[in-house]
Amino acid sequence: MAQVAIHHNPFHLHKNVDLFTPRIGQSIRGWLDERGIVEFSKPIICIVDGEPVLRKDWSLVIVQKETVIAFITLPQGGGGGGKIFRAVLSIAVMVAAPYAGAALGAAMGVTSTVGISLLTAGVALAGSVLVNALIPPPSPSSGISYNPTAPSPTYSIQAQGNQARLGEPIPVVYGRHIIYPDFGAAPYSEFESNEQYLYQLHVIGQGEYDIEQICIEDTPITSFKEIIYEIIPPGGVVTMLDTDVVTAPEIAGQELLSIADGGDWVGPFVANPTETTTDLLALDVIMPKGLYYANDSGGLSSRTVSWEVQARLIDDEGNALGAWATLATETHTAATNTAIRKTYKYPVAAGRYEVQALRTNAKDNSARAGNDINWSALKSHLVGESNFGNITMLAMKMRATDNLSQRSSRMVNCVVTRKLKTWHPNMGWSALQPTRSVAWAMADILTANYGAKLVDARIDLSALVALDAIWTARGDTFNGVFDRKLTVWDALTQVARCGRAIPFLQGGLVRFVRDEARTLPVAMFSPRNIVKGSFKIDFVMPGDDTADSVKVEFFNQKTWKQDEIIASLPDSAGEQPASVSLFGCTDKNHAIREGMYMAAANRYRRRIVSFRTELEGMIPTYGDLIAISHDMPRWGEAGDILAYSAPVLSLSEPVTFGDTGTHYVVLRRKDGSLSGPWMVSAGGNAYQLQLLEEIDFTPYTGTEEERTHFSFGIGEHWGVLARVLAVRPRGEIIEISAVVENPLVHTADQ
């Protein structure tokens, strides 16, 4: 049955809806007139079988047996103000983006999850006022967002410092950057000669690095004489400390008392966790008052404290596997009122242990004596592999002093530059070397074990060599820390975006395209090779919410803090900036260049062209420059060359000369590329052109293959240049989407 639905809530179409059954054969206007509806009280849109119908056509659309008509109320503003309306539109964009992204993906031939996700992000951003069809602008703070349960120690100001981020990925650093390295193992402390030493093992990151500077907060480590350290390169062995030491949390300074004093064994406490083994137990004991007796002469006499330590093997359930064995009976004698702190280590057979301790001599409870003893800590040195693989590490031994507090000991940071291999067409891969290159960061992401693990044949390395030369000349670099979970494609896209490029897959090969000025089209399309009725132009019209400038967030390499700049075109007020985060950018000039480029693209690239053609549509690929000539938007006049007798071209279609200006013709070669433009004058009639300069090939005018196409116009108006956004094969028909190019996009950032 036919049905009419009036939806009063555009965000919940299944709620607040009125349903009706119209008569077969009546028009939409007729049904409305029957119900006395001359006009709706609010703006609405009419959808008939999934397609919108304008008011002027309501009297022409006839209700059929299964026709479904929907009248949907449009979102409204509140109180006549624009802010609520803009907020509603923003919500609508956010809600619609996932569905629009999937639809756009289908239209552009993208079916992968990654591709759909990227398109979805692009749709949301376009709806949020900043437009760039070719290289989607980065989202605000996208590069430095973090999981609140395990925040980035480098990019999060609140959580900046060293921490153990359990379950999070080992960081990968590219370029030159400051890092607050994660703990590679739990820190532990020991007492030596009554001094406390803190041992810390830090993970710089995967791969090899040139370490420029090590600091505690803002102070170079050379200012701390109480700190020694060593750098452990990939595959190296840590020698300064044990890499897997567990401190039992239950011990918290319990006092040891003898049985004579009413005490008993303290413990037992489990030394090491389930499914681990240790071959070395360590106990920290503290005599907080020292050991002394204040004698009558005003001096200090010695006092002695002795204690026994026992251990026994247990299984993973905590059940005893044997009897208690004495590890040692310790004695210490001194005459000092300074606190005494000592660490005792006991080698044991590998296993899981529990430990207990007891004081064996009576405590002198005199007010003139100090001979307390507290059990401060129990540590187990676990048995395990000490080779961490392809990871650079930093081991530190810190002596606790007034100069080094507990907080400052966890503010260790380093300025490092990643070492990567570079590729040359003749010499192949080089040795590791410090680099800030965008190109070789992408190559590492694609080839590394922590990346895509692709072989060289799957990567367009020649393109990376060419792009690297461009980025080096411009001073564009990538300097970023990947220390949170994300996909290889997300990481690759973020690195490429810092170089104004984008990766894409084609025929199993990862390729790259940079948005830059191009002058030589790879193909020409006109009504002669565009499927009739398939040519379409979409105009992305600016509105009240359209950005007039770009606020670029970046991580400043001078302050190593978050910074921002606002880039606006010379004639722009700069009052409504769109915020983007350029992850990997640490240079202000780089940020300004990218901001100016994005502002120019947002202004000058707002015409999207789509059409269908035959197999020659496979010539261009993503980002390629193509020429389009079409009479509908008056982009030149096009046709075939019927005959050529130098210097006269005979045409299949008439052309019109203007009263002023220089006229040109462009010819299409057999391989689809362009020849020209060539200066021409009027021939003997409207179907002829007189060449004013010698062309570089002979046009084909026969009948055994397709004749040479031409495009004609005044000056540059023989056609338009566009950058390809998508090429989608449909059998022998190819769908192409492109954005009309404007040279001002590439001059704004110079």
Beta strands, then each sheet from edge to edge (+ up, - down):
strand 1: 3-7
strand 2: 17-20
strand 3: 44-48
strand 4: 51-52
strand 5: 68-73
strand 6: 172-174
strand 7: 176-179
strand 8: 182-183
strand 9: 188-192
strand 10: 195-206
strand 11: 208-216
strand 12: 219-220
strand 13: 227-232
strand 14: 245-247
strand 15: 254-255
strand 16: 266-270
strand 17: 278-287
strand 18: 292-294
strand 19: 300-301
strand 20: 303-313
strand 21: 325-334
strand 22: 340-351
strand 23: 353-359
strand 24: 369-370
strand 25: 374-382
strand 26: 391-399
strand 27: 412-420
strand 28: 423-424
strand 29: 428-429
strand 30: 433-434
strand 31: 480-482
strand 32: 501-506
strand 33: 509-514
strand 34: 523-525
strand 35: 536-539
strand 36: 549-556
strand 37: 561-567
strand 38: 577-581
strand 39: 607-613
strand 40: 625-628
strand 41: 637-645
strand 42: 648-651
strand 43: 663-668
strand 44: 674-682
strand 45: 688-691
strand 46: 709-714
strand 47: 720-730
strand 48: 733-740
sheet 1: 2+ 1- 5- 3+ 4-
sheet 2: 6+ 31-
sheet 3: 7+ 27- 11+ 12-
sheet 4: 7+ 27- 30+
sheet 5: 8+ 10- 9+
sheet 6: 8+ 10- 26+ 13-
sheet 7: 14+ 25- 15+
sheet 8: 14+ 25- 17+ 22-
sheet 9: 16+ 23- 20+ 21-
sheet 10: 19+ 18- 24+
sheet 11: 28+ 29-
sheet 12: 32+ 33-
sheet 13: 34+ 40+ 47- 48+ 39- 35+
sheet 14: 37+ 36- 38-
sheet 15: 41+ 42- 45+ 44- 43+ 46- 41+
end
